[in-house]
Amino acid sequence: MSKAIIEIKDMTLVLGGRTILNIPHFALLEGQSISLMGPNGAGKSSLMLVMAALLEPTSGTVVYFGKQAH
């Protein structure tokens, strides 16, 4: 079984009173490749900033290699 490199649970991101992200569950497993696609304003960059720990989500958890981010 592959380990999760990053796992997002019940995460929301609200900016300027607008919900930008609402992600019930996402996991990127070791050895897995993904592509992130969507129209302008869909939240792709915001998701990448949260996953890079450069932007703190409004709620939910982000786990890196089994350790929860603060």
N, C-alpha and C positions, 0 to 999 in steps of 0.2 A: 504494500500500500504506500502510495506517495505521500509525502508530508506537504502541508500547506506552507508556501512561502509567505503569502499574505492572505488574510481572511477578514472579510467585512461582514458584520452582523447588525441588522436593524439600524443602519446608518442613514441619517438625514443631514443635509446641509442646507441651511437657510441663509440667504444673503439679501440684504435690503428688503426684508419682508417677503421674499419669494423663495419657494422651495426649489432648489437647484437639483438636489439629488435625493432620492428615496430608494435605498437599496436594502431589501430584506436579507439577502445573503449573496456573497460572492467569495470565491476562493480561487487562487492561482496556485496550482500544485507544482512541485518540483519537476522540472523537465518539460513543463507545459508551455506552449506558446499561444498567445491570443492576439487578436486584432481589435482595436477600439474604433468603431465607426459610428457616424451619426451626423445629422445636419448641424449647421452653426447654431450655437446657443443651447445645445442638448446637454451640456455638462461634462463633455469629455475632458477638457483641461482642468476643470474643478475636481473631477475624479482623480486625475493624475496627481494633482497637488495634494489631495488628501492621502493618496497612497504613498507619496514621497514624504509625508509628514511635514509638509510646508504649509498646510492649511488644516486647522482642527475642525472636525465635523461638529455639527450642532448637537447631535445625539448619536448613540450607538457605539460600537466598538470596532477598532481596527487592531488586528493581531499580526505581528511580524515574527515569523519563525517560532510561533507558540507563545510569544510574549506580548501582552497587551500594551499598546501605545498609550501615552498619557494625554 
